[in-house]
């Protein structure tokens, strides 16, 4: 579970409700504190047990590069409502939501897309389906197929216990003891509890099953012409570092390893992560403009 280190919103960041034909999506919107929006926007998508708040620490820096930046809750996640239909929580269905949000955010401009962990599997679906032309794509602490190691064990346990015992049990038996053992402040623990219990139990269960069974789509992603970045913490415990670096090589993607970070670089090393994203986005935009000018 990604655990924000603070919850107060920096200058230029505000909560938003995005109305779409697929319903409302809760978001945090970041705009430059000084200067104007002059570069392409970005959409940030969190992991399975996370939320838009996982990106709080990077939002101001990202927006200050001259962009509108949105971090969203997925369908059925925290403050975004979701149905009881399991089919709404496949990666393909969630990816279609990302298409819709990206088109609305871009309003005719390409959008930089970032997916963290399970969010990487979801956003990958949106890139592969081809309905939206993205400015760039970043896989943050996300691998080519099903999650591995202890996180796979935790996900399997959660998927099994949610229908049998409910989210309260999942919190008290797993997430709360872990937070207490890690010395998480009371304010953040209260938020983590509220966030977990606000999830759609159906959504969380079936999204957990997705992250445990996802097939490798690296070959299909490689066919999409979009600048791609693979970024992960050097101590990632979701997908092994070597798995993610091999995926980057297969995709001919840029690869950034964040020193000292584990599975949530935007929380654990926000300035390093934000700097890497801004540099990558600026390069992608420059390359696009150069290519277009040469074609004219």
matplotlib code that plots the C-alpha trace (Angstrom):
import matplotlib.pyplot as plt

x = [0.0, 1.5, 1.5, 1.6, 3.9, 1.6, -1.9, -2.0, -2.3, 0.6, -0.1, -1.6, -3.2, -6.9, -9.5, -11.7, -14.7, -14.5, -17.9, -17.7, -20.2, -18.9, -19.7, -17.7, -14.0, -12.3, -9.1, -6.4, -5.6, -2.3, -1.6, 1.5, 1.8, 3.6, 3.8, 1.2, 0.1, 2.2, 3.1, 1.1, -0.9, -0.3, -2.5, -1.3, -2.9, -2.4, -1.9, -4.3, -4.6, -3.6, -5.3, -4.6, -3.1, -0.1, 1.1, 0.7, 4.4, 5.2, 2.2, 3.4, 6.8, 5.2, 2.7, 5.4, 7.0, 4.1, 1.5, -2.0, -1.5, -4.3, -4.0, -7.2, -8.9, -9.8, -13.4, -14.4, -11.3, -11.5, -13.6, -14.6, -17.8, -18.0, -20.7, -21.0, -20.4, -17.0, -16.6, -16.2, -12.8, -10.9, -7.8, -9.4, -12.5, -10.4, -8.2, -11.2, -11.9, -8.3, -8.9, -12.0, -10.2, -7.2, -9.3, -11.2, -8.0, -6.1, -9.0, -7.2, -3.6, -1.6, -1.4, 1.5, 0.3, 1.8, 0.7, 2.0, 2.1, -1.4, -2.1, 0.7, -1.2, -4.4, -2.7, -0.9, -4.3, -5.2, -2.0, -2.3, -6.0, -5.0, -8.1, -6.0, -2.7, -0.5, 2.5, 4.4, 3.9, 5.6, 5.4, 6.3, 7.1, 5.1, 6.1, 5.2, 2.8, 1.4, 2.9, 5.4, 6.9, 5.4, 3.1, 1.6, 1.0, -0.7, -2.8, -3.9, -4.8, -6.8, -8.7, -9.6, -10.6, -12.6, -15.7, -15.5, -14.6, -14.9, -12.7, -12.8, -11.1, -8.6, -7.7, -7.4, -5.6, -3.1, -2.9, -3.2, -0.5, 1.8, 1.3, 1.8, 4.9, 6.3, 5.6, 3.1, 1.6, -1.9, -3.3, -2.0, -3.2, -6.7, -6.5, -5.3, -8.2, -10.7, -9.3, -9.3, -12.9, -14.1, -13.1, -15.8, -15.2, -16.2, -13.8, -10.9, -11.4, -11.5, -8.7, -6.6, -7.3, -6.3, -2.9, -2.3, -3.2, -2.2, -0.5, 2.6, 1.7, 5.2, 5.3, 2.0, 3.2, 6.4, 4.3, 2.9, 4.9, 5.0, 8.0, 8.2, 9.9, 10.3, 10.9, 11.2, 12.9, 16.2, 14.6, 11.3, 9.5, 6.6, 8.4, 12.1, 14.4, 15.9, 12.3, 11.6, 15.0, 14.5, 11.1, 12.6, 15.2, 12.4, 10.5, 13.6, 12.4, 14.4, 15.0, 15.4, 16.3, 15.4, 18.0, 16.7, 13.1, 11.1, 7.7, 6.4, 9.0, 6.6, 6.3, 9.7, 11.8, 9.5, 12.0, 14.1, 10.9, 9.4, 12.7, 12.9, 9.3, 9.7, 12.9, 11.3, 8.2, 10.1, 12.3, 9.2, 7.6, 10.7, 11.1, 7.5, 7.9, 11.1, 9.6, 6.6, 8.7, 10.8, 7.7, 6.4]
y = [0.0, 3.3, 5.6, 9.4, 11.2, 14.2, 15.1, 18.9, 20.1, 22.3, 25.7, 25.2, 21.8, 21.4, 18.6, 18.2, 16.1, 15.2, 14.5, 12.1, 10.0, 7.1, 9.0, 11.1, 10.6, 12.2, 14.0, 16.3, 19.0, 20.9, 24.1, 26.3, 28.6, 31.1, 31.3, 29.8, 26.5, 26.2, 22.5, 19.3, 18.0, 14.9, 12.2, 10.2, 6.8, 5.1, 1.5, -1.1, 0.0, 3.5, 6.7, 10.1, 11.2, 9.0, 11.8, 14.8, 15.2, 15.5, 17.5, 21.0, 20.3, 18.7, 21.5, 24.2, 22.9, 24.6, 21.9, 21.0, 17.7, 15.4, 12.6, 10.4, 7.7, 4.7, 3.6, 2.2, 3.5, 5.8, 8.8, 7.6, 5.5, 2.2, -0.4, -3.9, -5.4, -7.3, -6.6, -2.9, -3.7, -5.5, -3.8, -3.3, -1.6, 0.6, 1.4, 2.6, 5.0, 6.3, 6.9, 9.0, 11.0, 11.6, 12.8, 15.2, 16.4, 16.9, 18.6, 18.0, 18.0, 14.8, 13.8, 12.4, 9.2, 7.8, 4.5, 3.4, -0.4, -1.8, 1.6, 0.7, -2.4, -0.3, 2.6, 0.1, -1.1, 2.5, 2.8, -0.5, -0.1, 2.9, 5.0, 7.8, 9.2, 9.8, 12.2, 9.7, 6.8, 6.1, 2.7, 3.5, 0.5, -1.7, -4.9, -6.7, -9.3, -10.4, -8.9, -11.0, -11.8, -10.8, -8.3, -11.1, -13.0, -10.0, -9.5, -13.1, -13.0, -9.8, -11.1, -14.2, -12.4, -9.5, -11.5, -13.8, -11.3, -7.8, -4.7, -4.1, -7.4, -6.7, -3.4, -4.8, -8.0, -6.6, -2.9, -1.5, -3.6, -2.9, 0.9, 0.8, -1.3, 1.3, 4.2, 5.9, 9.0, 8.8, 11.3, 9.2, 5.9, 7.5, 8.4, 5.0, 3.3, 5.8, 5.2, 1.4, 1.2, 3.7, 1.3, -0.7, -4.2, -5.7, -3.4, -4.1, -7.8, -8.1, -5.6, -7.7, -10.7, -8.7, -7.8, -11.4, -12.9, -10.2, -11.6, -10.1, -7.6, -6.2, -7.3, -5.5, -2.3, -2.3, -1.9, 1.4, 4.4, 6.4, 7.5, 5.2, 5.5, 2.7, 4.2, 2.2, 2.2, 0.4, -1.7, -2.4, -5.3, -5.6, -6.6, -7.4, -4.7, -7.0, -7.8, -4.1, -3.3, -6.2, -4.8, -1.4, -3.0, -5.0, -1.7, 0.3, 2.6, 4.9, 3.4, 5.4, 3.7, 5.9, 5.5, 4.6, 4.1, 0.9, 0.6, 4.1, 6.5, 9.5, 9.1, 7.9, 10.2, 12.8, 15.4, 12.8, 11.3, 14.6, 15.8, 12.6, 12.9, 16.6, 15.9, 12.9, 14.9, 17.9, 15.6, 13.8, 17.1, 18.5, 15.3, 15.5, 19.1, 18.4, 15.5, 17.5, 20.4, 18.1, 16.6, 19.9]
z = [0.0, -1.1, 2.0, 1.5, 3.9, 4.1, 3.0, 2.8, -0.7, -2.0, -3.7, -7.1, -6.2, -5.6, -5.5, -8.6, -9.7, -13.4, -15.0, -17.9, -19.9, -17.7, -14.4, -12.0, -11.3, -8.3, -9.1, -7.8, -10.3, -10.3, -12.2, -12.2, -9.2, -11.4, -15.2, -17.6, -18.9, -22.1, -22.3, -22.8, -19.9, -17.8, -16.3, -13.3, -12.4, -9.0, -8.0, -6.6, -3.0, -3.7, -4.8, -6.3, -3.0, -3.8, -6.1, -3.8, -3.3, -7.0, -8.3, -7.7, -9.3, -12.3, -12.8, -12.4, -15.6, -17.4, -17.4, -16.1, -14.2, -13.0, -10.6, -10.5, -8.5, -10.7, -11.0, -7.6, -5.9, -2.8, -3.9, -7.3, -7.2, -9.0, -9.9, -8.5, -11.9, -11.9, -15.7, -14.8, -13.1, -15.8, -17.0, -20.4, -18.9, -16.6, -19.6, -21.5, -18.6, -19.0, -22.7, -21.9, -19.2, -21.4, -24.3, -22.0, -20.4, -23.6, -25.5, -28.7, -27.4, -26.7, -23.0, -21.0, -19.3, -16.1, -14.5, -11.1, -10.3, -11.1, -12.7, -15.2, -16.3, -16.7, -18.6, -20.8, -22.0, -23.0, -25.0, -26.8, -27.7, -29.9, -29.2, -27.8, -29.2, -26.1, -25.9, -23.8, -21.5, -18.2, -16.4, -12.8, -10.6, -13.0, -14.7, -17.9, -16.4, -13.0, -9.9, -8.0, -4.6, -1.3, -3.0, -5.0, -1.7, -0.1, -3.2, -3.3, 0.4, -0.1, -3.0, -1.0, 2.2, 0.8, -0.2, 2.9, 5.7, 4.3, 4.1, 7.9, 8.4, 5.6, 7.3, 10.9, 9.9, 7.4, 6.6, 10.1, 11.7, 8.9, 9.2, 13.0, 12.6, 10.2, 12.5, 10.3, 11.9, 13.3, 10.8, 7.9, 9.4, 9.7, 6.0, 5.0, 6.8, 5.3, 1.9, 2.1, 3.4, 0.8, -2.0, -3.8, -2.3, -5.7, -7.4, -5.1, -5.2, -9.0, -9.5, -7.2, -9.4, -12.4, -11.0, -10.1, -13.5, -16.0, -19.1, -20.7, -23.4, -23.9, -27.6, -28.3, -26.5, -28.5, -31.7, -30.5, -31.5, -28.2, -26.2, -23.2, -19.8, -17.3, -13.8, -10.6, -7.2, -6.8, -4.0, -5.7, -4.1, -6.6, -9.8, -9.6, -10.8, -13.4, -14.7, -15.2, -16.8, -19.2, -20.1, -20.8, -23.1, -24.9, -25.4, -26.4, -23.6, -21.4, -17.9, -14.7, -11.4, -8.4, -5.6, -2.2, -3.4, -3.1, -4.8, -4.6, -6.0, -6.1, -2.3, -1.4, -3.7, -5.0, -6.3, -8.1, -9.6, -10.6, -12.2, -14.3, -15.5, -16.5, -18.3, -20.1, -21.0, -22.3, -24.5, -25.9, -26.8, -28.4, -30.5, -31.6, -32.7, -34.5, -36.3, -37.3, -38.6, -40.7, -42.2, -43.4]

ax = plt.figure().add_subplot(projection="3d")
ax.plot(x, y, z, "-o")
ax.set_aspect("equal")
plt.show()
